[in-house]
């Protein structure tokens, strides 16, 4: 039967198809902020002072009871990957206290020479390293029965070092080293437990 006038055919489209809903992109989590790159290290000058008792060993311990020393170090520190290389000059002053009734008087050893150190980066909590130095040692003796005597010998020293950075430039540390002065009659050999302090780049 024909459809009644005005009736809408069943299932017939009533006009244009409905527009599809706009596509919304899926929400994404914000990416975390990138960490700032580490500051680049650069070469710079170092200055360090140190003090130590001298624990004499070998033949020298028969003539001297003990001693004490101090030194100044100036150099340049060069980054080498995760390590550091340091080179410079050291100048020291050491006093040897004579054994009673054996040595005649005080003896002073003044070593001066180049120094090198190789160790871990000072950015670490504790920077470990090894160092060595050598050169000329000016020996001054003051016997009780004679006038002042002086001569020059060679010296060498080495140490294991540990340094702690307490501020951006100030560093304190400890060293355990050995000092050898090649005196002709009896070499002066001393163990040096040392405290150090100074400035680093």
C-alpha positions as CSV (number, residue, x, y, z in Angstrom):
1,X,0.0,0.0,0.0
2,X,1.3,3.5,-0.7
3,X,2.4,5.3,2.3
4,X,0.2,7.9,3.7
5,X,0.9,11.4,2.7
6,X,3.4,13.0,5.0
7,X,4.5,9.7,6.4
8,X,8.3,9.1,6.6
9,X,9.5,5.9,5.0
10,X,10.8,3.4,7.5
11,X,14.7,3.3,7.7
12,X,15.0,6.1,5.1
13,X,17.6,8.8,5.5
14,X,16.1,12.1,6.6
15,X,18.8,14.2,5.0
16,X,22.5,14.4,5.0
17,X,24.4,12.0,7.3
18,X,25.4,13.4,10.6
19,X,29.0,14.8,10.7
20,X,31.5,12.6,12.5
21,X,32.8,13.8,15.9
22,X,36.1,15.7,15.7
23,X,39.2,13.5,16.5
24,X,40.9,14.3,19.7
25,X,44.6,13.4,20.0
26,X,45.4,11.1,22.9
27,X,46.8,12.9,25.9
28,X,50.5,12.3,26.5
29,X,52.4,12.7,29.8
30,X,54.8,15.6,29.9
31,X,58.4,14.7,29.4
32,X,60.6,15.2,32.5
33,X,63.0,18.1,32.4
34,X,66.5,17.3,31.1
35,X,69.3,17.4,33.6
36,X,71.8,20.3,33.1
37,X,75.0,19.1,31.6
38,X,77.9,18.9,34.1
39,X,80.2,21.9,34.2
40,X,83.3,21.4,32.2
41,X,86.6,21.3,34.1
42,X,89.5,23.4,33.1
43,X,93.2,23.8,33.9
44,X,94.2,26.1,36.7
45,X,96.8,27.0,39.2
46,X,97.1,25.3,42.6
47,X,98.7,26.4,45.8
48,X,99.3,24.1,48.8
49,X,101.0,24.2,52.1
50,X,101.9,21.2,54.2
51,X,103.4,20.1,57.6
52,X,104.7,16.8,58.8
53,X,106.7,15.1,61.5
54,X,109.7,13.2,60.2
55,X,110.0,9.6,61.4
56,X,113.7,8.7,60.7
57,X,114.6,5.2,59.6
58,X,117.8,3.5,58.7
59,X,121.2,4.8,59.6
60,X,120.0,8.3,60.1
61,X,117.8,7.1,63.1
62,X,121.1,6.4,65.0
63,X,122.1,10.1,64.8
64,X,118.8,11.9,65.0
65,X,115.8,11.3,67.3
66,X,113.1,12.9,65.1
67,X,112.4,15.9,62.9
68,X,109.7,18.1,61.5
69,X,109.1,19.7,58.2
70,X,107.0,22.1,56.2
71,X,106.7,22.8,52.5
72,X,105.0,25.0,49.9
73,X,103.8,23.7,46.5
74,X,102.7,25.7,43.5
75,X,101.7,24.3,40.2
76,X,99.1,23.8,37.5
77,X,96.4,21.2,37.5
78,X,95.3,19.8,34.1
79,X,92.1,17.6,33.7
80,X,92.7,14.3,31.9
81,X,89.3,12.7,31.4
82,X,88.1,11.5,34.8
83,X,91.6,12.0,36.2
84,X,93.8,15.0,36.9
85,X,97.5,15.7,36.2
86,X,99.4,18.2,38.3
87,X,102.9,19.6,37.8
88,X,104.8,22.3,39.6
89,X,107.5,23.1,42.1
90,X,108.0,22.3,45.8
91,X,110.2,24.0,48.3
92,X,110.6,22.7,51.8
93,X,112.4,23.1,55.1
94,X,113.2,20.2,57.5
95,X,114.8,20.2,60.8
96,X,116.5,17.1,62.3
97,X,116.8,16.9,66.1
98,X,120.1,15.2,67.1
99,X,120.3,12.2,69.4
100,X,121.8,13.1,72.8
101,X,125.5,12.4,72.9
102,X,125.8,11.3,69.3
103,X,125.2,14.0,66.8
104,X,126.9,17.3,67.4
105,X,124.1,19.7,66.5
106,X,121.0,20.5,64.5
107,X,120.8,19.7,60.8
108,X,118.5,21.4,58.3
109,X,117.5,20.0,54.9
110,X,116.0,22.4,52.4
111,X,114.7,20.5,49.3
112,X,113.7,22.3,46.1
113,X,112.6,20.8,42.9
114,X,109.9,19.8,40.4
115,X,106.9,17.8,41.5
116,X,104.2,15.8,39.6
117,X,101.0,14.2,40.8
118,X,98.4,12.0,39.1
119,X,95.1,11.2,40.6
120,X,91.3,11.0,40.4
121,X,89.1,14.0,39.7
122,X,88.8,16.5,42.6
123,X,85.0,16.5,41.9
124,X,84.8,13.2,43.7
125,X,84.1,13.2,47.5
126,X,87.8,12.1,48.2
127,X,90.4,12.5,45.4
128,X,93.1,9.8,45.6
129,X,96.5,10.1,43.9
130,X,100.2,9.5,43.8
131,X,102.9,12.1,43.6
132,X,106.7,12.3,43.3
133,X,109.4,15.0,43.5
134,X,113.1,15.3,43.3
135,X,115.9,17.8,43.0
136,X,118.5,19.5,45.1
137,X,118.5,19.5,48.9
138,X,120.6,22.2,50.6
139,X,122.0,20.7,53.8
140,X,123.0,23.1,56.6
141,X,124.6,21.8,59.8
142,X,125.6,23.7,62.9
143,X,127.9,21.5,65.0
144,X,128.4,22.7,68.6
145,X,132.2,22.6,68.2
146,X,132.6,24.2,64.7
147,X,131.0,26.9,62.6
148,X,128.2,26.6,60.2
149,X,128.6,24.0,57.4
150,X,126.6,23.7,54.2
151,X,126.6,21.6,51.1
152,X,124.2,20.3,48.4
153,X,122.9,16.8,47.9
154,X,120.2,15.2,45.8
155,X,116.8,14.2,47.2
156,X,113.7,12.2,46.1
157,X,110.3,11.8,47.6
158,X,107.1,10.0,46.9
159,X,103.6,9.8,48.5
160,X,100.1,8.5,48.3
161,X,97.6,11.3,48.7
162,X,94.0,11.8,49.6
163,X,92.2,15.2,49.2
164,X,88.8,16.5,50.4
165,X,87.3,19.5,48.8
166,X,85.5,21.5,51.6
167,X,84.5,24.5,49.4
168,X,84.6,25.5,45.7
169,X,88.3,26.1,45.8
170,X,89.6,25.1,49.3
171,X,91.0,21.6,49.7
172,X,92.4,19.7,52.7
173,X,94.2,16.4,52.6
174,X,96.6,13.8,54.0
175,X,99.6,12.2,52.5
176,X,101.8,9.2,53.5
177,X,105.2,9.6,51.9
178,X,108.9,9.0,52.1
179,X,111.8,11.4,51.8
180,X,115.3,10.4,50.9
181,X,118.3,12.7,51.0
182,X,121.3,11.1,49.3
183,X,123.9,12.3,51.8
184,X,127.3,10.7,51.2
185,X,128.1,9.3,54.6
186,X,124.6,8.2,55.6
187,X,121.4,8.8,53.5
188,X,118.7,10.5,55.4
189,X,115.5,8.5,55.1
190,X,112.3,9.6,56.7
191,X,108.6,8.6,56.7
192,X,106.3,11.6,56.3
193,X,102.7,11.5,57.5
194,X,101.6,14.8,56.2
195,X,98.6,17.2,56.5
196,X,98.0,19.6,53.6
197,X,95.7,22.5,52.8
198,X,95.4,24.7,49.8
199,X,93.6,26.1,46.8
200,X,92.6,24.2,43.7
201,X,90.8,25.2,40.4
